[in-house]
Amino acid sequence: MAVPKFKRSRANTRARRSQWKTSATTTTPCPRCGEPTRPHTACPSCGTYKGRMYAEALRSEHKA
């Protein structure tokens, strides 16, 4: 296993870690109800995907 030969400074470590960014999840409007949904998944509000109804999507929606 490779072992580092020299200690990396705090500045170099933080400069490297600064490139680890997350991006916001893309959403598309549902063609039936207009609610924002994740692409290629059933709409959590109305349960449709590609014109079909999916009851599992309605049951998996979180109720708060």
N, CA, C and O of each residue as an XYZ file, in Angstrom:
256
protein
N       0.840     -1.175      0.000
C       0.000      0.000      0.000
C       0.887      1.241      0.000
O       1.916      1.273      0.676
N       0.497      2.243     -0.744
C       1.297      3.460     -0.837
C       1.169      4.284      0.441
O       0.087      4.410      1.015
N       2.297      4.839      0.870
C       2.340      5.653      2.073
C       2.859      7.023      1.687
O       3.837      7.107      0.945
N       2.242      8.113      2.162
C       2.738      9.442      1.825
C       4.150      9.652      2.354
O       4.459      9.265      3.482
N       5.005     10.263      1.544
C       6.376     10.498      1.958
C       6.495     11.752      2.806
O       7.331     11.807      3.708
N       5.666     12.772      2.531
C       5.724     14.022      3.279
C       4.326     14.402      3.749
O       3.324     14.040      3.132
N       4.281     15.137      4.852
C       3.013     15.632      5.375
C       2.504     16.764      4.490
O       3.257     17.664      4.118
N       1.219     16.705      4.159
C       0.602     17.766      3.365
C       0.164     18.890      4.291
O      -0.376     18.646      5.370
N       0.396     20.103      3.868
C       0.023     21.247      4.702
C      -1.493     21.374      4.769
O      -2.217     20.810      3.949
N      -1.952     22.113      5.746
C      -3.383     22.341      5.915
C      -3.942     23.101      4.721
O      -5.065     22.831      4.293
N      -3.189     24.038      4.181
C      -3.663     24.818      3.029
C      -3.826     23.923      1.803
O      -4.812     24.036      1.075
N      -2.857     23.032      1.577
C      -2.970     22.138      0.425
C      -4.133     21.168      0.598
O      -4.841     20.866     -0.363
N      -4.329     20.685      1.807
C      -5.434     19.761      2.062
C      -6.771     20.449      1.834
O      -7.663     19.890      1.196
N      -6.907     21.654      2.351
C      -8.173     22.371      2.195
C      -8.396     22.826      0.755
O      -9.537     22.886      0.297
N      -7.330     23.143      0.045
C      -7.472     23.518     -1.369
C      -7.950     22.328     -2.187
O      -8.743     22.487     -3.115
N      -7.473     21.143     -1.847
C      -7.914     19.941     -2.553
C      -9.372     19.643     -2.231
O     -10.149     19.288     -3.118
N      -9.743     19.785     -0.968
C     -11.111     19.471     -0.566
C     -12.114     20.502     -1.060
O     -13.311     20.220     -1.104
N     -11.660     21.673     -1.428
C     -12.594     22.701     -1.884
C     -13.241     22.331     -3.212
O     -14.258     22.919     -3.578
N     -12.681     21.379     -3.938
C     -13.236     20.969     -5.224
C     -14.368     19.963     -5.074
O     -15.076     19.687     -6.042
N     -14.551     19.408     -3.878
C     -15.617     18.443     -3.640
C     -16.916     19.205     -3.406
O     -17.204     19.611     -2.280
N     -17.691     19.398     -4.450
C     -18.934     20.153     -4.355
C     -20.107     19.268     -4.765
O     -19.966     18.349     -5.573
N     -21.236     19.563     -4.202
C     -22.451     18.881     -4.618
C     -23.272     19.833     -5.468
O     -23.158     21.052     -5.345
N     -24.077     19.279     -6.307
C     -24.938     20.104     -7.143
C     -26.394     19.877     -6.727
O     -26.741     18.819     -6.203
N     -27.215     20.852     -6.960
C     -28.628     20.755     -6.618
C     -29.312     19.751     -7.533
O     -28.961     19.616     -8.705
N     -30.287     19.053     -6.984
C     -31.030     18.074     -7.764
C     -31.859     18.781     -8.830
O     -32.543     19.764     -8.543
N     -31.797     18.285    -10.040
C     -32.591     18.878    -11.115
C     -34.040     18.422    -10.989
O     -34.307     17.272    -10.640
N     -34.949     19.306    -11.266
C     -36.369     18.976    -11.234
C     -37.010     19.389    -12.545
O     -36.584     20.339    -13.202
N     -38.036     18.655    -12.900
C     -38.823     18.970    -14.086
C     -40.283     19.053    -13.669
O     -40.696     18.341    -12.753
N     -41.067     19.893    -14.308
C     -42.484     19.973    -13.931
C     -43.239     18.733    -14.410
O     -43.011     18.233    -15.512
N     -44.126     18.260    -13.569
C     -44.963     17.110    -13.927
C     -45.938     17.544    -15.022
O     -46.570     18.593    -14.891
N     -46.075     16.767    -16.095
C     -46.993     17.186    -17.169
C     -48.458     17.142    -16.754
O     -49.291     17.799    -17.378
N     -48.789     16.384    -15.717
C     -50.195     16.271    -15.308
C     -50.592     17.328    -14.281
O     -51.605     18.009    -14.438
N     -49.764     17.461    -13.203
C     -50.158     18.386    -12.133
C     -49.263     19.617    -12.055
O     -49.629     20.593    -11.400
N     -48.109     19.599    -12.700
C     -47.238     20.763    -12.710
C     -46.293     20.868    -11.526
O     -45.509     21.815    -11.456
N     -46.344     19.924    -10.593
C     -45.449     19.945     -9.433
C     -44.024     19.597     -9.874
O     -43.854     18.802    -10.798
N     -43.002     20.168     -9.241
C     -41.628     19.808     -9.602
C     -41.299     18.388     -9.124
O     -41.527     18.043     -7.964
N     -40.765     17.580    -10.032
C     -40.409     16.203     -9.711
C     -39.016     15.911    -10.229
O     -38.502     16.622    -11.093
N     -38.410     14.868     -9.701
C     -37.113     14.430    -10.201
C     -37.318     13.719    -11.532
O     -38.326     13.034    -11.706
N     -36.389     13.862    -12.479
C     -36.578     13.215    -13.772
C     -36.509     11.692    -13.664
O     -35.781     11.158    -12.828
N     -37.251     11.013    -14.493
C     -37.287      9.554    -14.615
C     -37.807      8.869    -13.359
O     -37.448      7.723    -13.089
N     -38.646      9.555    -12.587
C     -39.302      8.957    -11.430
C     -40.773      9.355    -11.456
O     -41.153     10.327    -12.110
N     -41.594      8.597    -10.740
C     -43.016      8.920    -10.659
C     -43.208     10.170     -9.822
O     -42.463     10.414     -8.873
N     -44.200     10.952    -10.174
C     -44.493     12.198     -9.460
C     -44.997     11.852     -8.057
O     -45.946     11.079     -7.925
N     -44.383     12.408     -7.007
C     -44.842     12.073     -5.658
C     -46.207     12.650     -5.309
O     -46.858     12.148     -4.393
N     -46.666     13.690     -6.008
C     -47.955     14.286     -5.652
C     -49.124     13.600     -6.354
O     -50.159     13.367     -5.730
N     -48.981     13.270     -7.642
C     -50.109     12.643     -8.347
C     -49.843     11.183     -8.720
O     -50.783     10.469     -9.069
N     -48.591     10.719     -8.657
C     -48.290      9.306     -8.889
C     -48.244      8.889    -10.337
O     -48.389      7.700    -10.621
N     -48.047      9.811    -11.278
C     -47.984      9.432    -12.684
C     -46.554      9.466    -13.185
O     -45.721     10.235    -12.705
N     -46.291      8.608    -14.167
C     -45.008      8.602    -14.855
C     -45.258      8.120    -16.264
O     -45.759      7.015    -16.471
N     -44.911      8.946    -17.233
C     -45.122      8.649    -18.657
C     -46.582      8.289    -18.945
O     -46.864      7.366    -19.709
N     -47.500      9.025    -18.325
C     -48.917      8.837    -18.604
C     -49.565      7.691    -17.859
O     -50.746      7.428    -18.088
N     -48.863      6.991    -16.978
C     -49.433      5.872    -16.234
C     -49.522      6.228    -14.761
O     -48.713      6.998    -14.245
N     -50.519      5.656    -14.088
C     -50.687      5.875    -12.654
C     -49.949      4.779    -11.894
O     -50.030      3.601    -12.243
N     -49.231      5.183    -10.856
C     -48.518      4.247     -9.999
C     -48.951      4.497     -8.568
O     -48.686      5.562     -8.011
N     -49.617      3.518     -7.971
C     -50.111      3.666     -6.607
C     -48.963      3.659     -5.605
O     -49.079      4.264     -4.540
N     -47.840      2.978     -5.927
C     -46.700      2.924     -5.015
C     -46.135      4.321     -4.773
O     -45.675      4.622     -3.672
N     -46.167      5.162     -5.782
C     -45.634      6.513     -5.641
C     -46.473      7.320     -4.663
O     -45.936      8.134     -3.912
N     -47.773      7.107     -4.664
C     -48.633      7.837     -3.739
C     -48.429      7.356     -2.307
O     -48.489      8.155     -1.373
N     -48.189      6.061     -2.125
C     -47.998      5.523     -0.778
C     -46.639      5.901     -0.212
O     -46.507      6.044      1.004
N     -45.610      6.069     -1.065
C     -44.276      6.341     -0.563
C     -44.064      7.823     -0.235
O     -43.015      8.200      0.288
N     -45.051      8.652     -0.539
C     -44.912     10.083     -0.238
C     -44.938     10.291      1.260
O     -45.752      9.695      1.965
N     -44.028     11.153      1.754
C     -43.925     11.393      3.181
C     -45.022     12.374      3.620
O     -45.203     13.437      3.026
N     -45.717     12.001      4.635
C     -46.758     12.856      5.193
C     -46.189     13.538      6.441
O     -45.746     12.859      7.368
N     -46.199     14.856      6.469
C     -45.657     15.562      7.645
C     -46.742     16.301      8.390
O     -46.466     16.947      9.401
